[in-house]
Amino acid sequence: MKLFEYQAKELLKEYGIPIPRSELARNLTEAIAAFRRLPHPVVLKSQVLADLPPSWLRLLSRMRQRCTSR
């Protein structure tokens, strides 16, 4: 059986297995808002194309700057 991550989480929840809260963020603004809403510590899981590391590093840097200045 092949499942998407969100499907696997729903299945685990149905069996009473605790799943950490999560949010989908499509841009920096959404990521910062999610960071502020979620219980800490927060883990960032990214799904980006492998050939875009510079943009990924810029995103992390901007998030770090904005989140530490909250």
C-alpha positions as CSV (number, residue, x, y, z in Angstrom):
1,M,0.0,0.0,0.0
2,K,1.4,3.4,-1.0
3,L,0.3,6.4,1.0
4,F,1.0,10.1,0.9
5,E,2.3,11.5,4.2
6,Y,-1.0,13.2,5.1
7,Q,-2.9,9.9,4.5
8,A,-0.5,8.0,6.7
9,K,-0.9,10.6,9.5
10,E,-4.7,10.3,9.3
11,L,-4.4,6.5,9.5
12,L,-2.1,6.7,12.5
13,K,-4.5,9.1,14.2
14,E,-7.4,6.7,13.7
15,Y,-5.5,4.1,15.6
16,G,-4.8,6.5,18.5
17,I,-1.1,7.1,17.7
18,P,-0.2,10.7,18.5
19,I,0.9,12.8,15.6
20,P,2.7,16.2,16.1
21,R,0.8,19.2,15.0
22,S,1.8,20.4,11.5
23,E,1.0,23.2,9.1
24,L,1.6,23.7,5.4
25,A,3.4,26.9,4.5
26,R,3.8,27.8,0.9
27,N,5.9,30.9,1.4
28,L,7.9,32.8,4.0
29,T,5.0,34.7,5.4
30,E,3.0,31.5,6.0
31,A,6.0,29.8,7.5
32,I,6.5,32.6,10.0
33,A,2.8,32.6,11.0
34,A,2.9,28.8,11.4
35,F,6.1,29.1,13.6
36,R,4.3,31.5,15.9
37,R,1.2,29.3,16.2
38,L,2.8,25.9,16.7
39,P,4.1,24.7,20.1
40,H,7.9,24.9,20.4
41,P,10.4,23.5,19.5
42,V,9.4,23.7,15.8
43,V,10.8,21.5,13.1
44,L,10.9,22.7,9.5
45,K,10.4,20.0,6.9
46,S,11.0,21.2,3.3
47,Q,10.0,19.8,0.0
48,V,12.0,21.6,-2.6
49,L,13.6,20.6,-5.8
50,A,17.2,19.3,-5.3
51,D,18.7,21.8,-7.7
52,L,17.5,24.9,-5.7
53,P,19.8,24.9,-2.6
54,P,20.6,28.7,-2.8
55,S,16.9,29.6,-2.5
56,W,16.5,27.1,0.3
57,L,19.4,28.6,2.2
58,R,18.0,32.2,1.7
59,L,14.6,31.0,3.0
60,L,16.2,29.5,6.2
61,S,18.2,32.6,6.7
62,R,15.2,34.9,6.4
63,M,13.1,32.7,8.7
64,R,15.8,32.7,11.3
65,Q,16.1,36.5,11.2
66,R,12.4,37.1,11.5
67,C,11.7,34.4,14.1
68,T,14.5,35.5,16.4
69,S,13.2,39.1,16.3
70,R,9.7,38.2,17.3
